[in-house]
Amino acid sequence: MFRINSALLSQSTNIGLLVVDEGHRLKNTSGTKILSALNALKCSARLLLSGTPIQNDLSEFYNVANFVLPGILGDLNRFRREIERPISDSSKKDASESQKEEGRIVSKLFDKITGAFMIRRLQKDILKTLLPPRHVTLLFCRPSAEQCRLYKKLTAGAISDSLSTLTKLRKLCSHPDLLNDPCTSMTKAGVNRSQNVSSSSQAGKLDVLEGLLSAIRTENPTDKVIIVSNFTTALTIIEDYLLKKNGWTSVRLDGTTEQSTRQTFVDSFNRSSADNGFLFLLSSKAGGCGLNLIGGKFKFWSLCYTQVATANIL
């Protein structure tokens, strides 16, 4: 929307402050239309907000900082040579003592420069008086016999195509049906998906999830649950098998959700009781930007229905 109306906004000469939320998205946008449109605005000051100003390397941070204060970190090539490279080399396992010492000196200098224009706020300091402590439990789920059989089949001679195999193993850990994305094809064909979804006994994680949700619903009837998955097809299997079977109410938000209805779904879940909105099914990609799933009087459970299968599960 900003890019579409950028020509009109660039005509204004009365902009005192430009505020850019989710500012880390500008890290690799040199020369793009959005960045060009932002740079064309005549404003007195720029403020950039981000929860992850440094995601991968310092070169990305350079792009973000340079947007806020052009030239503050000097030339990019010089920045990489004098700042990024010494810091990166000092963190390597085989770094020498001289490299480590140089890295410490450069890091202090870098902190001093960025401290002049960067304010860091930690959640543990800001939210400790507003939110109760978060409890994280890592639960290992035993795979079913069918999952073990398919695991052996997939890993046999998988070295030649390890990346593709890893993706398949992640899907297998959620449910065997995800290997062929049956929910996608059935949705397009207009078929009742629940008729073709395998039983939960073929997926250990689905059995555990059903037990957790049943316990929460029984022992804490006012609590609500957010289930996050990297695969929308996994959400569909949860929706068709667990929700319909147990009669649990839910709201779903993924990449197919219209932008105009996203906030309506969020507000509905935040304001409703657990009887009317027990579960919020959320894809990790669609839920990674601009969502505030809070509800003052309710306790929330966030369950991550995804897994990276890097170790032998048999």
C-alpha positions in Angstrom: 0.0 0.0 0.0 2.8 2.4 0.8 4.6 1.6 -2.5 1.4 2.2 -4.5 0.8 5.6 -2.9 4.5 6.6 -2.6 4.3 9.1 -5.4 1.6 11.0 -3.6 3.4 10.8 -0.2 6.7 11.9 -1.7 5.2 15.3 -2.6 4.7 16.1 1.1 7.4 18.3 2.6 5.9 18.3 6.2 6.9 14.8 7.3 8.7 15.1 10.6 9.2 11.4 11.4 9.2 8.3 9.3 8.5 5.1 11.3 9.2 1.7 9.7 8.0 -1.3 11.5 9.5 -4.8 10.9 12.5 -2.9 9.7 14.7 -5.9 9.3 12.9 -6.7 6.1 14.9 -3.9 4.5 18.1 -5.8 5.0 18.4 -7.0 1.4 16.3 -4.5 -0.4 19.0 -2.3 -2.0 17.6 -0.9 -5.2 14.1 -2.3 -4.8 11.0 -0.2 -5.3 10.0 -0.2 -1.6 13.4 1.1 -0.4 13.5 3.6 -3.2 10.1 4.9 -2.3 11.1 5.2 1.4 14.3 7.0 0.5 12.3 9.4 -1.6 10.3 10.7 1.3 11.5 14.1 2.6 11.5 13.7 6.4 13.4 15.2 9.3 14.1 11.9 11.1 13.7 8.1 10.6 12.8 5.5 13.2 13.1 1.8 12.5 11.6 -0.9 14.7 12.7 -4.5 14.7 12.8 -7.5 17.0 15.7 -9.0 15.0 18.0 -6.3 13.6 20.7 -8.9 13.0 19.4 -12.1 11.6 22.3 -13.7 9.7 25.3 -11.4 9.4 26.5 -7.9 10.0 26.2 -6.9 6.3 22.4 -7.1 6.8 22.6 -4.9 9.8 24.7 -2.4 7.7 21.8 -2.1 5.2 19.3 -1.4 8.0 21.6 1.1 9.8 22.4 2.8 6.6 18.7 3.4 5.9 18.2 5.1 9.3 21.5 7.1 9.2 23.0 7.1 5.7 26.8 6.9 5.9 26.9 6.2 9.7 28.9 3.0 9.1 31.0 4.3 6.2 31.5 2.5 2.9 30.2 -1.1 2.7 33.4 -2.6 1.5 35.4 -0.9 4.3 32.8 -1.9 6.8 33.1 -5.6 5.8 36.9 -5.4 5.9 37.4 -3.5 9.1 34.3 -4.5 11.2 32.5 -7.6 9.9 35.5 -9.7 9.0 37.4 -9.3 12.3 34.4 -10.0 14.4 33.4 -13.0 12.2 37.0 -14.4 12.3 37.3 -14.1 16.0 34.2 -16.3 16.6 35.5 -19.3 14.6 36.6 -22.4 16.4 40.1 -22.2 15.0 40.6 -18.5 15.7 44.0 -17.5 17.0 44.5 -15.5 20.2 45.4 -12.4 18.1 42.2 -12.8 16.1 40.2 -13.1 19.2 41.8 -10.0 20.7 41.2 -8.1 17.5 37.6 -9.2 17.5 37.1 -8.0 21.1 38.6 -4.6 20.2 36.5 -4.2 17.0 33.3 -5.4 18.8 33.7 -2.7 21.5 34.2 -0.1 18.8 31.2 -1.3 16.9 29.1 -1.3 20.1 30.2 2.3 20.8 29.2 3.4 17.2 25.8 1.7 17.2 25.0 2.8 20.8 24.7 6.3 19.5 21.7 5.5 17.4 20.4 2.1 18.5 18.2 1.5 21.6 17.8 -2.1 22.7 14.9 -3.3 24.8 14.8 -6.8 26.1 11.5 -8.7 26.7 12.6 -9.9 30.1 13.0 -6.3 31.2 9.9 -4.7 29.5 7.4 -7.5 29.9 8.3 -8.9 33.3 5.7 -6.7 35.0 3.0 -7.3 32.4 3.2 -11.1 31.5 3.6 -14.2 33.7 6.6 -16.3 33.2 6.7 -18.5 30.1 7.3 -22.2 30.6 8.7 -24.2 27.7 8.5 -28.0 27.7 10.3 -30.1 25.0 8.4 -33.3 24.5 9.7 -36.2 22.4 7.0 -38.3 20.7 7.5 -42.0 19.9 6.9 -42.6 16.2 4.4 -45.2 15.1 5.3 -48.4 13.3 4.3 -46.9 10.0 6.5 -43.9 10.6 9.4 -46.1 11.4 8.9 -48.1 8.2 8.8 -45.0 6.1 11.8 -43.6 7.9 13.9 -46.6 7.0 12.7 -46.3 3.4 13.5 -42.6 3.1 16.9 -42.7 4.7 18.2 -45.6 2.6 20.7 -44.1 0.3 19.6 -40.5 1.1 23.1 -38.9 1.1 22.8 -38.0 -2.6 19.8 -35.8 -1.9 20.0 -35.0 1.8 18.2 -31.6 1.7 15.1 -33.1 0.0 15.2 -36.1 2.3 15.4 -33.8 5.4 12.2 -32.0 4.3 10.4 -35.3 3.8 11.5 -36.5 7.3 10.1 -33.3 8.9 6.8 -34.0 7.2 6.9 -37.7 8.2 7.5 -36.7 11.9 4.2 -34.8 11.8 2.1 -37.4 9.8 2.8 -39.9 7.1 0.1 -38.4 4.9 2.2 -35.2 4.5 4.7 -37.0 2.3 2.2 -36.8 -0.6 0.4 -33.6 0.5 -3.0 -35.4 0.2 -4.9 -32.5 1.8 -3.9 -30.1 -0.9 -5.0 -32.3 -3.8 -8.2 -33.3 -2.0 -9.1 -29.7 -1.3 -8.7 -28.8 -5.0 -10.8 -31.8 -6.0 -13.5 -30.8 -3.6 -13.3 -34.2 -1.8 -14.2 -34.6 1.9 -10.6 -34.7 3.3 -11.6 -36.4 6.6 -12.5 -39.6 4.6 -8.9 -40.0 3.5 -6.9 -38.9 6.5 -5.0 -41.7 8.1 -5.8 -42.7 11.7 -3.8 -41.0 14.4 -2.3 -44.4 15.3 -0.1 -43.9 12.2 1.4 -40.7 13.7 2.8 -40.7 17.2 2.8 -36.9 17.5 -0.9 -36.7 16.6 -1.7 -39.2 19.4 0.3 -37.1 21.9 -1.3 -33.9 20.7 -4.8 -35.4 21.2 -3.9 -36.5 24.7 -2.5 -33.0 25.6 -5.5 -31.2 24.2 -8.0 -33.5 26.0 -6.1 -33.0 29.3 -6.1 -29.2 28.9 -9.8 -29.1 28.0 -10.8 -31.4 30.9 -8.5 -30.0 33.7 -8.4 -26.4 32.6 -11.6 -25.7 30.8 -11.0 -21.9 30.6 -7.6 -22.2 28.9 -7.1 -21.8 25.2 -4.4 -23.3 22.9 -2.4 -22.0 19.9 -1.0 -24.7 17.6 1.7 -23.6 15.2 3.1 -25.6 12.3 5.4 -25.0 9.4 3.1 -27.1 7.2 -0.5 -26.0 6.5 -1.3 -29.6 5.5 -0.5 -30.6 9.1 -3.0 -28.1 10.3 -5.6 -29.6 8.0 -5.0 -33.1 9.4 -5.3 -31.8 12.9 -8.5 -29.9 11.9 -10.1 -32.9 10.2 -9.1 -35.7 12.5 -8.8 -34.2 16.0 -11.2 -31.2 16.0 -14.1 -32.9 14.2 -13.7 -36.1 16.3 -13.7 -34.3 19.7 -16.0 -31.4 18.7 -13.4 -28.7 19.6 -14.0 -25.2 18.3 -11.2 -23.4 16.4 -10.0 -20.5 14.4 -7.5 -21.0 11.5 -5.1 -18.5 10.0 -2.7 -19.4 7.2 -1.4 -18.1 3.9 -4.8 -18.4 2.2 -6.5 -16.1 4.8 -7.5 -12.8 3.3 -5.6 -9.9 4.7 -8.9 -8.1 5.4 -10.1 -10.9 7.7 -6.9 -11.6 9.6 -7.6 -9.1 12.4 -11.2 -10.3 12.7 -10.0 -13.8 13.3 -7.5 -12.6 15.9 -10.0 -10.4 17.7 -12.6 -13.2 17.7 -10.1 -15.6 19.3 -8.8 -13.1 21.9 -12.3 -12.1 23.0 -14.2 -15.4 22.9 -14.3 -18.0 25.7 -12.6 -21.4 25.4 -16.0 -22.9 24.7 -16.4 -20.8 21.6 -12.7 -20.7 20.5 -10.6 -23.4 22.1 -7.9 -23.7 19.4 -6.1 -21.3 17.1 -4.5 -23.1 14.2 -1.6 -21.0 12.9 0.9 -21.5 10.1 4.3 -20.2 11.2 4.9 -18.1 8.1 1.5 -16.4 8.2 1.7 -15.8 11.9 5.2 -14.4 11.9 4.2 -10.8 11.3 1.8 -8.4 13.0 -0.2 -10.8 15.2 -1.1 -10.2 18.9 -2.7 -13.3 20.2 -3.4 -12.2 23.8 -6.5 -12.6 26.0 -6.4 -10.9 29.4 -8.2 -13.4 31.5 -7.2 -16.6 29.7 -4.2 -18.8 30.0 -2.6 -19.7 26.7 -0.8 -22.9 25.7 1.3 -22.6 22.6 2.0 -26.0 21.0 4.6 -26.2 18.1 3.5 -29.0 15.8 6.7 -29.3 13.8 10.0 -31.0 14.1 13.4 -31.2 12.4 14.3 -34.8 12.0 18.1 -34.8 12.1 18.6 -37.9 14.3 17.6 -41.5 13.9 14.2 -41.8 15.4 14.0 -45.6 15.3 
